[in-house]
Structures are given as C-alpha cells and as structure tokens.
Amino acid sequence: MKFLKIATIIVLGSLVLSACSDLGVKPWERDVLARQEMQLIHDPVEAGLDDHIYFSKEASSGGRGFGGGGCGCN
Amino acid sequence: MQLISRKQGSTSIRKIKKIAPALAAASCSLLSVASSDVLARGEAGTWDFEVASLFYSEADDRVMAAEPVFSATKTFEDGEVLNLKAVFDTLTGASPNGATPSAAPQTFTKPSGNGTYDIAAGDAPIDDTFQDTRVALSASWLAPINRDWEYNAAFYGSKEYDYLSIGTSGGFKRYLNNKNTALNFGLSFSFDNIEPEGDIAKPLAKMGFDDASFDVSRDGSSDSKTIIDALFGVTQVINRNTIMQFNYSVSLSDGYLTDPFKILSVIDDTTGGNFVEGGNNVYLYEARPDSRMKHSLYWQTKYALSNGDVIDGSYRFMLDDWGINSHTFDFRYRWQLGSSYLEPHLRYYIQSEADFYKPYITETEYLAGNLQEATADYRLGDLDGMTVGLKYGHKLDNDTEFNMRVEYYLQTSSGDDGFGLLKDQDLYPDTKALIFQVGYSF
C-alpha cells in the first residue's frame, strides 16, 4: 500500500510539473539559473563527501542520486 | 566590402560556434542529472580541477578519517562532459561493537580472532582494533544525443583492505518545454565483496574465547551483495530565480547485508547483568536479513534572491522493508559578500528503528533459540542527527575558488532502557563529530 501511495504521488507530481506550461523561462532569461551556485549540486565534491559520511552513520542513503554500494564503513 | 563582410561574418560564426557549446553546457548543467555528480563549470574544451580534503573526527577517541579528493572535469566542444575522481580515505579509531555497557569489566574477542580487548566497567564497548585505508576511483560521462535527449554513464570502484565495491550506472534525460523541464531516468548496479580478517561470523553465533570455539563461529572467508538502484526524476525551472527537483528512487540490496564486526549482549533475566555461560559473558554475532528494498522521495528547491544570495532547501523521505523510515531536512543559505560568500548549513535527520533492532538479547530469547535476525547496531535504531555548519568561499577569478567549511554533527539515539543492572548504564551514548574541509578549484 505504501508503494502505491508513493507511486501515485510521483505520477501526480510529475504530471503537475510537466503539464504546467506557465512555468519556466525564455532562453534569454537563464542568466541567474546559469550561475554555478544555482546548480542543484553546486559542489559535487562536497556532496560526495557528505554522502559518504551519512551513508556510514545513518540507515538511509541516496535520494538525490543513487544509494549504490559503498564501503565496509564501521 | 563583400570580402570584409564575409570576414566579419565568418568571425561571428566562429564566435557563435565557440559560445554555443558553452551555452549548451550551461543549460545542460542547469538540469544536471541527479544520478551523476558531473557539473559543467568551465568553458568548452578546457579542464576544471578541484582538490579538497576532509577531516572527520568523532569525540571519545572514536572514528577519525582523513579524506583527500581529486576531481577533474572536461567539457568538450559538443557539450560532452567527462569527470574523473579519486578519493583516498584513511580511517583510525574505535567503533561501538554493539554490546551493552556493563557494571562489570568486559572482555571481547577481536574480530580477527587474534586475542582479546577489555572494556572497563561502565564504559561503552568500543572496538579500537579497526584501521583501514580506502581508495575510490570513478569516471562519469554525460553527452547530448540530440536537442532533447542526453545520456550519461558512470563507473565506480573502491577498495579497502577487506572490502571491494564496484559499480556502474547509466541514464537518460529528456528535455521538454524549451528545456524548462527535464525527465531523468537512471539505473545503477553495484557489487560489494567483503573478506574480513578472521572470516565471516555465522549468524547469531556465540562469540568464542579460544581458537576452537572461535573457529566454530566462522562461516567462510568472504561474502558479497548486489545493489540495484533505479531513479526517476523531474527537474523544473519555475521562474528566472527558482529551480526545483523531485526524485523517486528504489534500491534493492541482495546478499550479505550483515556487519561482521557487530555483536549483541545476552542479558541475564534476573539481574539485568551479562548472562554467563562456561565462565564467559555471552555475546552473539549479529544477523540481518539478506535483502532490503528502499524507496526514497527527494525534493529540492533553489531560489536566488535579488541581492545574489541563494537559498537551497531539500527534503528526503525514505522507507524500507526493514521497518525503517527516515526524514532528512537540509537547508543552506549562501550569503554573497562580493567575491566571497558565507554559507550556513543546517541538516536534521530522524529515523525509526529496524524491526530486528534490539539493544540486547534476553537470556530467555537466547535459550529459546528462535531468533533469526537481530542487530544492536545503533545505526539501525531510533536516532536523530543534527548538523550545523558554516562554509566560507572566496572566488579569486571566474574559474578559481578557495573554500573551507566546519561542521558539527550530533547523533542521539533512544530506545528500551533495559532492566535491573542495565538501567544504570548509558545504552545510547551520543555520537559527536567535527567535520572540517578545505577545497580549491581551478
């Protein structure tokens, strides 16, 4: 049941986002979004290090990207 | 006139040809695939480098890690992006072994079977025999297929003394609505193999205190697991200042998911002290299920203020078939100060315990022999994590940046407080860690 709920949220969320033609900008309005600090992962090295720390200390991983395999982190 | 005009025209075309890939890379990186950490920073045809070093130190003589990283990214003329990364990891210190503290001194056999280590009465049982170095190498590739499609592929491998992990991933991105919307699809496959010193322990086997009984508790020299991840994401440009991402991912792990170094204490039903058999305390090696399916929902939004500051917020919900669910809130505020910036960071994490998490096993449960799975690893128990940090960065020019950050991470656990003598012990000590990182990109 939980899986069904999640699937419904995803499908609805995707439809809402992709169907909203009012959202978005013209190609010449991308100046702010093109800034390095506006990238979703603006510091990939730091993000990778953080993922490794929290993968080692908590029961959750991934979400932003793949959880993947890892290490024998103790 | 014609000659001049043609010359001017060809110069303009050359300029456009030079700018086009850079623009393409910039717009591609806007909607960067979540499954890949490739990021186009520089101009087409150039390499961008980043070196960073992380120092991680836990209080009470627990884990210490130093982790240098080297990352090189090349953006090609046609918009392809190649990233190569190497991470080196040196770990020393001590880690909780899973046993409860006790009113009496405790002795444990080392995971290798070579000797024992002692823990004083009332102290948290930590195994200080672990020390490891890890090398992780990865390569990722991102390339446009046409105006609307893009693909990415990545390879990963890491090796420790007793652990090997290799993996590959790939995915596609479909742009819609003038590239204001991107749909991401990705798959990842990983294979991990563990070959611990002293071999693998049998599930819930009793810790042996001599060579013969230690050998009885062993079950082969190595074991492995596979992990398959699938990710579906939508990235949406909301307006000129706002971008949003929404991901769903599912992960299936299959194989040996147990931590061979973790144990559980068996507690005497009457006293609440350690249960003794044959003159020794009884400790059992932990056992986890051999498969795990996780579902994650992830949402992130970035918003640029008119003064140049950037707000970055994200939330992740995770649930799995081990009975764990977790919530992760992450918030950063980038405060632009000319060519420098300050970035306060707050992260809050909360998780519920796994169905088979037990801080200890009672004498009755042990003697009944019905337990199939059990772990006392606090990382699978009820816990909260709070991170508070501050990052400082200074741009020397467009492509060069120096940065450093300091963060404090506090983990607090909670659960059953036990009975009898156990009630006097701190079964859920906090984990406190200091994180320091310096980085330079050029």
Contacts between the chains, C-beta under 8 A, distances in Angstrom:
chain1	res1	chain2	res2	distance
A	2	B	295	7.6
A	2	B	319	6.3
A	3	B	295	6.7
A	6	B	248	6.7
A	6	B	295	5.6
A	6	B	297	6.5
A	9	B	297	7.1
A	10	B	232	6.9
A	10	B	246	7.9
A	10	B	248	4.5
A	10	B	297	7.6
A	13	B	234	7.1
A	13	B	246	5.4
A	14	B	183	7.6
A	14	B	232	8.0
A	14	B	234	5.1
A	14	B	246	7.5
A	17	B	181	6.6
A	17	B	234	4.9
A	17	B	236	4.6
A	17	B	244	7.6
A	17	B	246	6.7
A	18	B	176	6.1
A	18	B	177	7.5
A	18	B	181	5.3
A	18	B	183	7.3
A	18	B	234	6.5
A	18	B	236	7.7
A	20	B	236	7.7
A	21	B	177	6.4
A	23	B	177	7.6
A	23	B	180	6.3
A	23	B	181	7.7
A	23	B	236	5.9
A	23	B	237	6.8
A	23	B	238	5.5
A	23	B	239	7.4
A	24	B	177	5.5
A	24	B	178	6.4
A	24	B	180	2.8
A	24	B	181	7.2
A	24	B	236	7.5
A	24	B	237	4.8
A	24	B	238	7.6
A	24	B	239	7.7
A	25	B	180	6.6
A	25	B	237	5.7
A	25	B	239	6.4
A	25	B	240	5.2
A	26	B	178	7.5
A	27	B	27	7.8
A	27	B	178	6.8
A	27	B	179	7.8
A	29	B	240	4.9
A	30	B	26	7.4
A	30	B	27	6.5
A	30	B	30	6.9
A	30	B	240	7.8
A	31	B	240	7.8
A	32	B	240	5.5
A	32	B	241	5.5
A	32	B	304	4.9
A	33	B	30	5.3
A	33	B	237	6.3
A	33	B	240	7.0
A	33	B	241	7.7
A	33	B	243	5.9
A	33	B	304	7.7
A	34	B	26	4.5
A	34	B	27	7.4
A	34	B	30	6.5
A	35	B	304	7.2
A	36	B	41	6.2
A	37	B	310	5.1
A	37	B	334	5.6
A	37	B	341	7.7
A	38	B	30	7.7
A	38	B	243	6.7
A	38	B	302	5.7
A	38	B	304	5.7
A	38	B	310	6.3
A	39	B	29	5.6
A	39	B	30	7.0
A	39	B	32	6.0
A	39	B	39	5.7
A	40	B	32	5.9
A	40	B	34	7.0
A	40	B	235	7.1
A	40	B	243	6.7
A	40	B	245	5.5
A	40	B	300	6.0
A	40	B	302	6.5
A	41	B	32	6.3
A	41	B	34	7.6
A	41	B	37	5.8
A	41	B	39	6.3
A	42	B	39	7.4
A	42	B	312	7.9
A	43	B	403	7.9
A	43	B	439	7.8
A	44	B	37	3.7
A	44	B	38	7.3
A	44	B	39	5.2
A	44	B	71	7.1
A	44	B	83	7.8
A	45	B	50	5.2
A	45	B	52	4.9
A	45	B	69	5.3
A	45	B	71	5.3
A	45	B	85	7.7
A	45	B	439	6.4
A	46	B	52	7.2
A	46	B	405	7.4
A	46	B	437	6.8
A	46	B	439	7.1
A	47	B	37	6.2
A	48	B	37	6.0
A	48	B	69	7.2
A	48	B	85	7.4
A	48	B	87	7.3
A	49	B	52	7.3
A	49	B	54	4.8
A	49	B	67	6.4
A	49	B	69	6.7
A	49	B	437	6.7
A	52	B	67	7.6
A	52	B	87	7.8
A	52	B	89	8.0
A	53	B	56	6.4
A	53	B	409	7.5
A	53	B	435	6.9
A	54	B	349	7.4
A	54	B	385	7.7
A	57	B	379	6.3
A	57	B	385	7.2
A	57	B	409	7.7
A	57	B	411	6.5
A	57	B	431	7.0
A	57	B	433	8.0
A	58	B	326	7.2
A	58	B	349	6.1
A	58	B	351	6.5
A	58	B	379	6.3
A	58	B	383	7.4
A	58	B	385	6.2
A	59	B	320	7.9
A	59	B	322	7.9
A	59	B	324	5.1
A	59	B	326	6.7
A	59	B	351	5.5
A	59	B	354	7.2
A	59	B	379	5.8
A	59	B	380	5.5
A	60	B	294	7.6
A	60	B	296	7.4
A	60	B	316	7.2
A	60	B	318	4.3
A	60	B	324	7.6
A	60	B	326	4.5
A	60	B	328	6.7
A	60	B	349	7.6
A	60	B	351	6.5
A	62	B	229	6.6
A	62	B	249	5.7
A	62	B	251	6.1
A	62	B	294	7.5
A	62	B	296	5.7
A	63	B	247	6.5
A	63	B	249	6.3
A	63	B	296	4.1
A	63	B	297	7.5
A	63	B	298	3.9
A	63	B	316	4.1
A	63	B	318	6.6
A	63	B	328	7.4
A	64	B	34	5.5
A	64	B	247	6.9
A	64	B	298	5.5
A	64	B	300	7.1
A	64	B	314	7.3
A	64	B	316	7.4
A	65	B	34	5.0
A	65	B	35	4.8
A	65	B	36	7.2
A	65	B	37	6.9
A	65	B	231	7.1
A	66	B	35	5.5
A	66	B	169	5.8
A	66	B	186	6.9
A	66	B	188	4.1
A	66	B	229	4.3
A	66	B	231	6.3
A	66	B	249	7.1
A	66	B	251	7.6
A	67	B	227	7.1
A	67	B	229	5.7
A	67	B	249	7.3
A	67	B	251	4.8
A	67	B	294	6.8
A	67	B	296	7.6
A	68	B	156	7.1
A	68	B	167	5.5
A	68	B	169	7.5
A	68	B	188	5.6
A	68	B	190	4.9
A	68	B	227	6.2
A	68	B	229	6.2
A	69	B	156	8.0
A	69	B	165	4.2
A	69	B	166	7.6
A	69	B	167	5.3
A	69	B	190	3.2
A	69	B	191	6.8
A	69	B	192	4.4
A	69	B	225	7.7
A	69	B	227	5.1
A	70	B	158	7.5
A	70	B	165	5.8
A	70	B	190	7.9
A	70	B	192	7.2
A	71	B	89	7.8
A	71	B	134	6.0
A	71	B	136	7.9
A	71	B	158	6.2
A	71	B	160	6.3
A	71	B	163	6.0
A	71	B	165	6.4
A	72	B	132	7.4
A	72	B	160	5.8
A	72	B	162	6.1
A	72	B	163	3.6
A	72	B	194	5.7
A	72	B	196	7.8
A	74	B	63	7.4
A	74	B	91	7.7
A	74	B	95	4.4
A	74	B	130	5.5
A	74	B	259	7.4
A	74	B	261	6.1
